[in-house]
Amino acid sequence: MAVRHVWVNRKPARVWGVLGDAEQYQKWVVGTSETHEAEGQWPEVGTTLRYEIGVGPLTVHGHTVVRICEPPERLELEASAGRLGTARIAIRVSPWGEGSLITMDEHPLRGAVARVHTAPVDVLLQLRHRLMLARLRDVVEAGRSEADRKAGKHV
């Protein structure tokens, strides 16, 4: 199981503004491109987000389903990479001083990734999380999300 955290210099509502904006997903999730909502209204429970994973000709169509959504504190997702399998990704956002602490917990559920889940795989997940959380922090701290702009909010 890979668990990492990062502190961001923004309040939880701002973090949730990014997590709750499907258009922001590909900016911070490592390896995804061409993200779009397929079913539902992100991040409502049951909503599916579709995307491509990989680089160049080595791409796989993937999708993520929202399993738990408790704004602005908790978002749990089930990500599927086709035959590679699925993973549970739990994101928690906690107020921390003047900012927020974001904790990400991911572990394989089914498929090939679950069958080969070992300590070295966890090391790779930790590296991926480090990059992903750094990207998320950068997006959150960069400015307002599309949802904020549409609502006319200044966060």
Buried (B, 14 or more C-beta within 10 A) or exposed (E): EBBBBBBBEBBBBBBBBBBBBBBBBBBBBBBBEEBEBBEBEBBEEEBBBBBBBBEEEEBBEBBBBBBBBEBBBBBBBBBBBEEBBBBBBBBBBBBBEEBBBBBBBBBBBBBEBBEEBEEEBBEEBEEBBBEBBEBBBEBBBEEBBBBBEEEEEEB
